[in-house]
Amino acid sequence: MRVIDFTHFVAGPYATLMLADLGAEVIKIENPKRGDEFRHYPPAMEALDGEGAPFLWVNRNKQSIAIDMKTAEGREILHDLLKNADILVENFSTGVMERFGLGYEELSASHPSLIYCSVSAYGRSGAFADRVGFDPIVQAESGFMSLNGYPDREGVRTGPSVMDIGTSMMAANGILAAVIERLRTGRGQRVETSLYASAMTMVGYAPLQTLSDDAWVSGRHGNGSPDTAPTGVFYASDGPIYIACTGTDIYQRLFNLIGRADLANDAELIVKAGRLKHRERLFEAVNAAFATNTRDHWLLRLRAARVPAGAVRTIAEALRSPETEALGIVSHIAHPTAGRIANIRSAITLEKSPVEAPVAAPRLGQHTREVLERTLGYSVERILALDAAGVFGERLAAPS
């Protein structure tokens, strides 16, 4: 399926990345002057003329064409592309696509099979459709920040853009549902999701707790858990370990492992409420045992005892870990100017329908000529005329 991608930053591009990884032909539309602003996020790579690594993460398996949408000729090219497209994805501010004659109402009238996905901050209609929003803002507004951090200080945002990524996954799932419907009826439809609606999903079950009990207050518990104990970070002699002690069976296996059968079989502690009441006492017991040996020692024993646990790692440590290696998460792929670049593979594995090997994220406008010639069938003369009119900026690639 052909996807025309009018997205930038993360919330839109990650959705089209998922489609690209699953085998879709994704043609990314970019402004000739700077392209997707995410190209300029650090660290800048000299082999990419100063473009940043984050763009590579979210734009593999895509083609890039540089088109000035403000020109009549540029808009004509886009309409030609959309004639044979299956899916359009955009995350501009509300009203931008309509100003370019690329709104859903206009395109669906002439192309009823088109699936048109809009990713916005607060929805495309209603009192807040005009608002601009980003990941950390909806983390704050949704109450997500109020759940993160420690109780003696203000809530904190997560470092990774979890709302952007969550919104992208919502968008990709909506698109795939629309594809199934189109297979049945032949008709496309509008698919919509927003950062704010996704954020209210990403806060998990806390909203239902609050709606179900007027006195309920969801607070911050640091690395611990309000629902289970002992869950959190514990310290071996040479480093921290995270343990999730979610049920009585796990609790008993853990305390038998550390030689505390008295606590494992205590009638009060076998009940979850008792463990929550005596949380500090249980933490002290586990930390006292763990301090006697190394992290690797305890992790091996915890695994054998089927107690869910893991080392607390930095990103660099996680990339070098045996779990990362076992799943083949890190690889290297060819790049036209850098030689090769690092890659984090898709988390999806399909047994029956594997897709092509990953291709590096494109340079700005890298595929403009190829798309015009091969996809649209434009003549060399027409391409030269468009180039002379400034439709492609200064980045139209020479014929290969």
Residue pairs with C-beta under 8 A, 6 or more apart in sequence:
1 19
1 24
1 25
1 86
1 87
1 179
2 24
2 25
2 27
2 84
2 85
2 86
2 87
3 16
3 19
3 20
3 24
3 25
3 26
3 27
3 85
3 86
3 87
3 88
3 89
4 27
4 29
4 78
4 81
4 82
4 85
4 87
4 88
4 89
5 12
5 13
5 16
5 26
5 27
5 28
5 29
5 62
5 89
6 12
6 29
6 88
6 89
6 90
6 91
6 92
6 97
6 102
7 13
7 15
7 16
7 28
7 36
7 89
7 90
7 91
7 119
8 36
8 37
8 38
8 91
9 36
9 37
9 38
9 91
9 164
10 38
10 58
10 135
10 161
10 164
10 165
10 168
11 91
11 119
11 135
11 161
11 163
11 164
11 165
11 167
11 168
11 171
11 195
12 89
12 90
12 91
12 119
12 168
12 171
13 28
13 36
13 38
13 58
13 59
13 168
14 58
14 164
14 165
14 168
14 169
15 89
15 117
15 119
15 167
15 168
15 169
15 171
15 172
15 175
16 24
16 26
16 28
16 62
16 89
17 58
17 59
17 60
17 61
17 62
17 168
18 168
18 169
18 172
18 346
18 348
19 26
19 87
19 89
19 172
19 175
20 26
20 60
20 61
20 62
21 60
21 61
21 346
21 348
21 355
21 358
22 348
22 350
22 355
23 353
23 355
23 356
24 87
25 63
26 61
26 62
26 63
27 62
27 63
27 65
27 81
27 367
27 371
27 375
28 36
28 59
28 62
28 63
28 64
28 65
28 362
29 65
29 67
29 69
29 78
30 36
30 64
30 65
30 66
30 67
30 364
30 365
31 66
31 68
31 69
31 393
32 66
32 67
32 68
32 364
32 365
32 392
32 393
32 394
32 395
33 393
34 40
34 364
35 64
35 66
35 364
35 365
36 55
36 59
38 52
38 54
38 55
38 58
38 59
39 51
39 52
39 55
39 364
40 50
40 51
40 52
41 52
41 53
41 54
41 55
42 52
42 53
42 54
43 52
43 53
44 50
44 51
44 52
45 51
45 52
45 53
45 338
47 335
47 337
47 338
47 339
48 335
48 337
48 338
48 363
49 337
51 363
51 364
55 361
56 341
56 343
56 360
56 361
57 344
57 361
58 361
59 361
59 362
60 333
60 343
60 358
60 359
60 360
60 361
61 356
61 358
61 359
62 361
62 362
63 362
63 366
63 367
63 370
63 371
64 362
64 363
64 364
64 365
64 366
64 367
64 368
65 365
65 367
65 368
65 371
65 372
66 364
66 365
66 368
66 392
66 393
66 395
66 396
67 74
67 77
67 78
67 368
67 391
67 392
68 74
68 390
68 391
68 392
68 393
69 75
69 78
69 100
71 389
71 390
71 391
73 386
73 389
73 391
74 391
75 100
75 101
75 102
77 372
77 376
77 386
77 391
78 100
78 102
79 101
80 376
81 371
81 375
81 376
82 88
82 102
82 107
82 111
82 114
83 111
84 375
85 111
85 114
86 113
86 114
86 115
86 179
87 114
87 115
87 116
87 117
87 175
87 179
88 102
88 107
88 114
88 115
88 116
88 117
89 117
89 119
89 171
89 175
90 96
90 97
90 102
90 117
90 118
90 119
91 118
91 119
91 120
93 120
93 130
93 132
94 120
94 124
94 129
94 130
95 130
97 103
97 104
97 118
98 106
104 116
104 118
104 190
107 114
107 116
108 114
108 116
108 188
108 190
111 188
112 187
112 188
113 182
113 186
113 187
113 188
114 188
115 175
115 178
115 179
115 182
115 188
115 189
115 191
116 188
116 189
116 190
116 191
117 171
117 174
117 175
117 178
117 190
117 191
117 192
117 193
118 124
118 190
118 191
118 192
118 193
119 167
119 168
119 171
119 192
119 193
119 194
119 195
120 129
120 192
120 193
120 194
120 195
121 128
121 131
121 132
121 133
121 134
121 137
121 138
121 194
121 195
121 196
122 128
122 129
122 131
122 133
122 194
122 195
122 196
123 129
123 192
123 194
123 196
123 197
124 192
128 196
133 195
133 196
134 195
135 161
135 162
135 163
135 164
135 195
136 157
138 144
138 163
138 195
138 196
138 198
138 199
139 145
139 157
139 158
139 162
139 163
139 199
140 157
141 196
141 199
142 163
142 196
142 199
142 200
142 202
142 203
143 203
143 206
143 207
143 218
144 157
144 158
144 163
144 199
144 202
144 203
145 155
145 156
145 157
146 155
146 218
146 219
146 220
147 155
147 203
147 206
147 218
147 219
147 220
148 155
148 156
148 157
148 158
148 220
149 155
149 156
149 220
149 222
150 220
150 222
151 219
151 220
151 221
151 222
155 220
162 202
163 195
163 198
163 199
163 202
164 195
166 198
166 199
166 201
166 202
167 193
167 194
167 195
167 198
170 193
170 197
170 198
170 201
171 191
171 193
174 191
174 192
174 193
175 191
177 191
178 188
178 189
178 191
181 187
181 189
182 188
182 189
200 207
206 218
209 216
209 218
210 216
210 217
210 218
218 226
219 226
222 232
223 232
223 233
223 242
224 231
224 232
224 279
225 231
225 232
225 244
228 244
228 245
228 246
228 247
228 272
228 275
228 276
229 245
229 272
229 275
229 276
229 278
229 279
229 282
230 243
230 245
230 251
230 254
230 275
230 279
230 282
230 283
230 286
231 243
231 244
231 245
231 246
232 242
232 243
232 283
233 240
233 241
233 242
233 312
234 240
234 241
234 242
234 243
234 283
234 286
234 287
234 290
235 241
235 287
235 290
235 291
236 290
236 291
236 293
236 294
236 295
236 297
236 298
237 290
237 291
237 292
237 293
237 294
237 295
238 294
238 295
239 294
239 295
239 311
239 312
240 295
240 311
240 312
241 290
241 295
241 298
241 299
241 302
241 309
241 310
241 311
241 312
242 309
242 310
242 311
242 312
243 254
243 286
243 302
243 307
243 308
243 309
244 250
244 308
244 309
245 251
245 254
245 275
245 307
245 308
246 308
248 270
248 271
248 272
250 306
250 307
250 308
251 264
251 269
251 270
251 275
252 264
252 265
252 270
253 305
253 306
253 307
254 264
254 286
254 302
254 305
254 307
255 261
255 263
255 264
255 285
256 264
256 305
257 301
257 302
257 305
257 307
258 285
258 286
258 289
258 290
259 289
260 285
260 289
263 269
263 282
263 285
266 274
268 274
268 278
269 275
269 278
269 282
275 282
290 298
295 311
298 309
299 309
299 310
299 311
302 309
303 309
311 317
311 321
313 321
318 324
319 330
324 330
328 345
329 344
329 345
330 342
330 343
330 344
330 345
331 342
331 343
331 345
331 358
332 340
332 341
332 342
332 343
333 340
333 341
333 343
333 357
333 358
333 359
333 360
334 340
334 359
334 360
335 341
335 360
336 360
336 363
336 366
337 363
338 360
341 360
343 358
343 360
345 358
364 395
365 392
365 393
365 395
365 396
365 397
366 397
367 397
368 392
368 395
368 396
368 397
369 383
369 396
369 397
369 398
369 399
370 397
370 400
372 378
372 383
372 386
373 380
373 383
378 386
383 396
386 392
387 396
